[in-house]
């Protein structure tokens, strides 16, 4: 016999089940959305108001610092024409910064280190900032990316970069070396689309992991020492999961001729760690679904 009341109750249960499930899905979507928590466009403030390139400037104007060679000499001690921020167009250009020291900058610029800086072991350098802390209790880092547009050396090889991070007061560098695949012959070609005869900057990405095999130790003492791991071996244990208090790029590619290395648009993407209240709501929704399922069976 047809029981209208029973059918209506079943439909009501299905209706409630749908909305509880939809709510749970929405909550999960909210806590798993990756977003940029840090973005530095390396604007050259000497171009502000004029619209023309006035000259290169130090990394410090963007809240970054640099050190060159095995003696880790401060980049500010070199000519800005050797190690600094160019006023030429980067890639992409004129984007708003996120969490960077100069959050209002949106003018053209990119970082470069020319190959004619003569220092002992002068093929390596680090560019970094400690102006932003990645709080790992708030964010789960997903990836770190930047635009690379370096020039090939006389051997045809293109120098690259390693992701550098400081955790618990110690520096680490990624075992993965990131570089553009097409040589960028000159700074004027940096913003060009990749693939042409003169190349063009390409976005390269490091997929974040704390696995020990993905990291080397990095010894960095300003004005004293800069070296990648004593034995170039990977970590024996995972990278500490504590806050990242400084980050940037380390380059040690010993390419014939020590060609110019360039990068721009350093970005860190992360997923917000769900608040306890949000997690509780999701579990409440799942509990309600279980209760509805049991009631329906009864």
N, C-alpha and C positions, 0 to 999 in steps of 0.2 A: 504494500500500500504506500502511495506517495505521502511523504511527511514534509509539509511545507516548512514547518518550524525547524526541523532538522536541517533541511537544505539551506534555510536562511542562516542558521547558526554556523554551518560549514562555510558558507560564503563570507560571513563576517570574520571567521577565523582566518580565511585565506586573505581577506582584505587587510586585516591587522598584520598578518605575517608579511605581506608584501611591503607595508610601510616600515615595519621594524627592520626588515632586511635592507630596504633602501636607505634607511637612516644609518645603519651600520656601515654600509658601503661608502656613504658620503663621509662618514667620520674617518674611515680608513684612508679615503682619498685625500682628505685634508692633512693627514699626518705623514703622507708619503710623497708629497709634491716637492721635487727638487727645485731649488732656486739659487740664484747668485747671492752669496752673502758677502762677497768681496769682489770689487772690480776696480782696477787702476788703468786709466787710459793714457797716463803719462803725458799730460798736457805741458806744453812749454809756455810758461807764463810771460816770457819775453815777447810773445806775439799778441798778447791781449790788447785789444783796442786798435791795433794797427792793421791786422789782417795779413801782415807780411812777416817773413822770417827775419828775425833780428839776430839770432845767433843761438849757439848751443848753450845749455845751462847744466848745472850739477844735478845729480840724482836727488840731492837733499831737498830741492824745491818741491818734490813730489812726496816727501816723507820717506824716501828710500835712501839707501847707502850702498857703497860699493867698495870692494877691495880687490887688488890686482897682484898676481904673482905669488910665489911661495912665501914671500915676506908679508903678504896681506896688506900692502900699502893702501892707504885710504884713497879712493878714487878722486876725492876733492883736491888731492895734492897734484893731480895730473891736469893737463890742459883739458878744458871741456871739449876740445876738438879731438881728443883721444878716447875719453870715457865720459859719457854724459847723456843728456836728453836733447835730441835734435828738435828743431821747430818744423821739420818737414812733416808731411801727412803720414799718419800711421795707418793701421788697418785693424778693425774698422776705425773710422775717425769721428771725432766730436760726439762721443757717447758720455753720458753722465757717469761719474764714479759712484761706487757703492762701498761704504765703510772705509774708504781710503782717507788718508790724512788731508788731502785737498779735495773734499767732496764736491765742490762747486766747479772745479775745472772741467772744461769740455772743449779745449782747443787742441790743435794738432800737436803731435809729438810722438817720439818713440825713443827707446833706449838703444845705444850702440857702444861698442868697444872696438876701436880700430886696431889693426894688426901691427902698428908701428910703435907700440909702447914697449920699450926695452927694459926688461927686468929679469932677474934670475927666475927661470921657470915661468916666464911671462905669458905662457899660453893659457893659464888658468885664471879665472876671476869669479867673484860672487857678487850678485846684486840682490839686495834683500830689504825687507822692512819689518819693523817690530811695532808699527803703529796700530796694528789690529791683532787681537787675540782670537783664535778660533776656539770657542768654548765647546769642548766635546760632550759636555753634559747637556748642551742645548742643541747641538748640530751633529749629524752624521755626515761627514764629508763624502761626496760621491766622486768628484773629479777636480783636477786642476788643469787649466788650459791657458794657452797664450799663443800669440802669432809670432812665428819665427820667420826671419827673412835674411839669412846670412849669405855671405859670398863664398864660393868654393875656393879652395887653396890651389896652389900651382899643380898639385897632384890630382886635382879634380874632385877631391873629397870636400864635403860640406860640414863645417863644425856644428856641434849641437849643444844642448843644454840638459842638465839634470835638475829635477825638482829638488829644492833644498828646504828643509824644515828644521825648526828648533823645538825640541820637546824635553821638558825637565832640565833645561840648561845645556843640553847637548845637541849638536848639529848632525843631521843625516842627509844623504843625497841618494836619489833614486838610482837603481842600477840601470834603468831604462834611459837611454839618451834620445832626446826629442829634437828633431831638426826638420827644416823644410827640405823637400825632395828636389826642388829646382833651385839652382843657384840664383840669387838676387844680385845682379852685377853692380848695381848702384842704389843709393838711398832713394833716388827718384822713382825707382821701380818697385819700392816696397809695397805701396798700396795697390799695385796692379793685380788683376786676377792671375792665379797661378797657371802654369802651362805654357806661357809664352817663351820666346827665346831669352828674354831677360829675367824670367822667373816672376816671382811675386810672393809676398808673405802668405804663409799657410797656417791655419790654426792647427795646433798639435795638442793632444790631450793625454794626460796621465790619469788612468782609472785608479782611484784611491784604494790602497790596501795597506794593512799594517804587517803583512807577511814579511818575515825576516829576509826571505830571498829577494825581495823587491828593494832592499835598502842597503847602503854602505854607510859606514861611519864617515863623518866629515870633520876634520880638525880645522877650526877657524878661531884664531885669536887676532883681533884687529891689530895691524901694524907689527905683527910678529910671525904668524904662521897660517898658511892655507894649504891643506893637503887632503886628498881623498884616501881614507883608510890605509893603515900601514901596510896591509897585505892585499888590498883591493878585494878582500873577501866579504861576502854578505854577512848580515847579522846572524848570530847564533840563536837569537830569540826574536820574537816579534817586536816591531816598533812599539814603544810605550803608547798607551791609548789616552794619555793625559792631554791637557790643552796644548795647542800649537801656538807658541808665543812669538814666533818670527818665521818668515818664509820668503822664498824668492827663487832664484835660479843660480846654479853653479855650472860653469863651463870649463872643461879641461881638455877639449879636443886638440891634440897636437897635430894640426894640419899644416902641411908644407906652406910656408909663406905667412903663417899666422893671419889669415884673412879677417876682415871685419865681421863681427857678429852683431845681429840686431834682433830686438824683440819688442812686442807691444801688447797691450790689452791682457794683462794678467788677471785671471778669473778663478775663483773658488766657488764651486757649486756644492750645495749640501741639502740634506733633508732635515727638517726640524724634528727633534725628538718629541714624541707626543707627551703632552702634559698628563699627569696621573688621572686627572678628572676625565680627560678624553678617553684614555684607555678604559677607565671604569665604565663609561657610557657604552663603549663597544661591547664589553663583556656583559653589561646589563641587557643590551640588545640581543646578544647571543643566548643569554639565559631566558629571556622572554620567548625567543623562538623555540627553545627546548620545552618550555612550559606549554606553549601553544600546541606543540607536536604531541605532548603527552595527553593534553586535554582532548585533542582530536581523536587520539587512539581510544580514550576512555568512552 
